[in-house]
Amino acid sequence: MMTTLFLACAGLGASVLVLQILLSAVGLDHGHSSLDVGLHGGDAGLDEGLSLLSVRSVAAGVAFFGLGGLAAMAIGLAGPIAVLVALLPGVAALAGTAVLMRQLVRLESSGTIRIERAVGAAGTVYLTIPGGHDGPGKVHLTLQGRTVELQAVSPDGSPIPTGAPVVVVSVIDSDTVEVIPTSLIEEVLE
């Protein structure tokens, strides 16, 4: 009877995990099938809420509970003792899967550069910014952890040579910024 229970748990948990993997492989796992159970320990650093009860984590817990129980029965432990032994790998798999999934979710990123965050960023002129508002030059700057190349103009129409360090003072449009040489900032500070 206990062997049947453990076998059923291992089979059910493994089946759900395999189904989740297959659905993920074909792109049909976009729904968030989780129930958040927040662990708000403050000192433990888990105050963002750790989703312990998700389909994946429960399936892993059930599967490993079944496998742990089968292993306990195989070495001759009695039914109630086997259940207690089976709880160890079951709970460990549930918690381990929850932590792993939480870490994987943190890796997600939209990748969209938000140019409005460029104001105040330091960069270098890549292509001379011509004087007299004769069109844009180009600058390289680090934005959201990536080096980007943007068109750049000077607010007063003065030319800024290639290689000059600059600071973005405003955003003109989706790919053009207004920059001033850092030497102007240094002069003001002196």
Summary of the structure (lengths in Angstrom):
residues: 190
radius of gyration: 28.9
end to end distance: 84.9
largest distance: 89.2
contacts: 526
relative contact order: 0.11
helix: 44%
strand: 22%
